[in-house]
Amino acid sequence: MLRSLWSAASGMMAQQMNLDTISNNIANINTTGFKTQSMEFKSLLYQQLKAKSTDSEGNPKPIGVQVGLGVRNSSVTAKFTQGAALDTEEKLDLFIQGNGFFAVKIGEKTAYTRNGHFGLSAVEGGWELTNSDGNPVLSTKGTPIKIDSSWDPKDISIDTAGNVLRRVDDKEAGSTKHENLGKIALYQFNNPAGLSRSGGSLYYETPASGEARSEETDTGLSKSLIKSGYLEASNVSAADEMVNMIVTQRAYQLNSKAITASDEMLEQANNLRR
């Protein structure tokens, strides 16, 4: 009886964590660049009651007798499928079509993100391309992208390769040319699911994710494209999450009923009289 109590209790704890994951997905359904997560389960140890079993005539059976001891959460896996492109009509909002990540400088560390909601922050001598928290977006040279104060930010544009361009009108020649101010860096990972999540849709490199691979220098990577004026929506499916929530609730109820049944059986056994 005690075995069934602990097995059912492990199921309730596992489903509680599963519900926590689903709730986080639903809460971030409108978060730019958010990637949905799913819970993975793993069975616990098995108790060997009989290594060999026989029938009533003593003939050996092909299997022994083992009883499972419950379940646990093994991992929370992120799914890096492409989110939908949302039209914002803001030229500094950037959408990545492909597997790339933007690089953002956070203190002494480099963080990576799919959230391309960028803007210009005032710095000494001009402006700097930053994310919504004011952290500089890195170029392929590993440095922030700066714009001189004498230039009009309205003349700045970004092409599909990530080049930050400044429009220069030649009034005498009656022509327009573009000056390249730098190229936005894009990175990929061998195992993006191994990245460490942080707040603000930021990720950090870990041994599980592997080192960041630059699309600029790594010829073995499929290059991503950047679309200006768009943002990547969350890849959370509301319908899938609602179904997962119902399944999780039912599994939690079943485990709680198993505990109730075990408790009632123990009560009956304790009340037996000779």
Secondary structure, DSSP 8 states (H G I E B T S, - for coil): -HHHHHHHHHHHHHHHHHHHHHHHHHHTTTSTT---EEEEEEE--EEEEESS-B-TTS-B-SS-EEEE--EEEEEEEE------EEE---TTBEEEESS-EEEEEETTEEEEES--BEEEEEETTEEEEEETTS-BBBBTTSSB-EEETTS-GGGEEE-TT-EEEEEEEETTTTEEEEEEEEEB-EEE-S-GGGSEEETTTEEE--TTT---EETTT-TTS---EEEETEEE-----HHHHHHHHHHHHHHHHHHHHHHHHHHHHHHHHHT---
